[in-house]
């Protein structure tokens, strides 16, 4: 994955989210697909829909990390922004019937932490590597 912070972080996060998505199916097998409650994976609540989201996020992060610095930076920033939004929405969804991902307080903390790290790396690292060629020559 080279000397790129975005590729490294995206690759690690991608692999972890893929593993969490797979492991989640083992603890949420009896849960409703998009129910407000699910199985518990360590301290995180998951349902099958939540697991599928983890698999999609993990695949996007890992795929971009294996592709290029620019792709990794773009996907890290995008996923970080989405996780920031999910963290904010999760504050209002926990305990409501609209909580189709079976989010709990621990999920919200993890989503905010993921958002901070992914946005920080996505927006701050590898800027020279993804700048247009003319800007790099200047």
C-alpha positions in Angstrom: 0.0 0.0 0.0 3.0 2.2 -0.3 3.9 5.3 1.7 0.4 6.7 1.7 -1.5 7.4 4.9 -4.8 7.3 3.1 -4.1 3.9 1.5 -2.9 2.5 4.9 -5.8 3.8 6.9 -8.3 2.9 4.2 -6.9 -0.6 3.9 -6.9 -1.2 7.7 -10.4 0.2 8.2 -11.6 -1.7 5.1 -10.3 -5.0 6.4 -11.7 -4.4 9.9 -15.1 -3.4 8.6 -15.3 -6.4 6.3 -14.4 -8.7 9.3 -17.0 -7.0 11.5 -19.6 -7.4 8.8 -18.9 -11.1 8.5 -18.7 -11.6 12.3 -22.0 -9.7 12.7 -23.9 -12.4 10.9 -22.9 -14.9 13.5 -24.5 -12.9 16.3 -27.5 -11.5 14.5 -28.8 -14.6 12.8 -32.2 -14.5 14.6 -32.6 -10.7 14.3 -35.1 -9.0 12.0 -33.3 -7.9 8.8 -33.8 -4.2 9.6 -35.2 -4.4 13.1 -34.5 -1.8 15.9 -32.8 -4.5 17.9 -30.2 -7.0 16.9 -27.5 -9.2 18.2 -24.6 -7.9 20.3 -21.1 -8.0 18.8 -18.8 -7.2 21.8 -20.7 -4.0 22.9 -22.1 -3.1 19.5 -25.6 -3.9 18.4 -26.0 -5.2 14.8 -28.7 -6.6 12.6 -28.4 -8.1 9.1 -28.8 -4.7 7.4 -26.1 -3.2 9.6 -23.8 -6.1 8.7 -24.4 -5.5 4.9 -23.6 -1.8 5.4 -20.3 -2.8 7.1 -19.5 -5.2 4.3 -20.2 -2.4 1.7 -18.1 0.2 3.6 -15.3 -2.3 4.1 -15.2 -3.2 0.4 -15.2 0.4 -0.7 -12.4 1.4 1.7 -10.3 -1.7 0.9 -10.9 -1.5 -2.8 -9.9 2.2 -2.9 -6.8 1.6 -0.8 -5.7 -1.1 -3.2 -6.4 1.1 -6.2 -4.6 4.5 -5.8 -3.8 7.3 -3.4 -6.4 9.5 -5.0 -9.1 6.8 -4.7 -8.2 6.1 -1.1 -8.3 9.8 -0.2 -11.7 10.3 -1.9 -13.3 7.2 -0.3 -11.8 8.0 3.1 -13.2 11.5 3.0 -16.6 10.3 1.7 -17.0 7.5 4.3 -15.8 9.8 7.0 -18.5 12.4 6.1 -21.1 9.6 6.0 -20.0 8.3 9.4 -20.2 11.8 10.8 -23.8 12.1 9.6 -24.7 8.6 10.9 -23.2 9.5 14.2 -25.3 12.6 14.4 -28.4 10.8 13.3 -27.7 8.0 15.7 -28.1 10.4 18.6 -31.7 10.8 17.7 -32.4 7.3 16.3 -31.4 5.1 19.3 -34.6 4.0 21.0 -36.9 5.1 18.1 -38.7 2.9 15.6 -36.7 4.6 12.8 -33.5 2.9 14.0 -33.4 0.3 11.2 -29.7 -0.3 11.7 -30.1 -1.3 15.4 -27.7 1.4 16.5 -26.8 1.8 20.1 -24.6 4.3 22.1 -21.4 2.3 21.5 -22.1 2.4 17.7 -22.5 6.2 17.9 -19.1 6.6 19.6 -17.4 4.3 17.1 -19.1 6.2 14.2 -17.8 9.5 15.5 -14.3 8.1 16.1 -14.2 6.6 12.6 -15.4 9.9 11.1 -12.7 11.9 12.8 -9.9 9.6 11.7 -11.1 9.1 8.2 -11.9 12.8 7.6 -8.6 13.8 9.2 -6.6 11.5 7.0 -8.7 12.0 3.9 -8.6 15.8 4.1 -5.1 16.3 5.5 -2.8 13.6 4.3 -1.3 12.9 0.8 -2.3 16.3 -0.5 0.7 16.6 -2.8 0.2 13.1 -4.2 -3.4 13.9 -5.4 -2.8 17.5 -6.5 -3.0 18.3 -10.3 0.3 18.0 -12.1 0.5 21.7 -12.7 0.1 22.5 -9.0 2.8 20.0 -8.1 5.3 21.7 -10.5 4.6 25.2 -9.1 
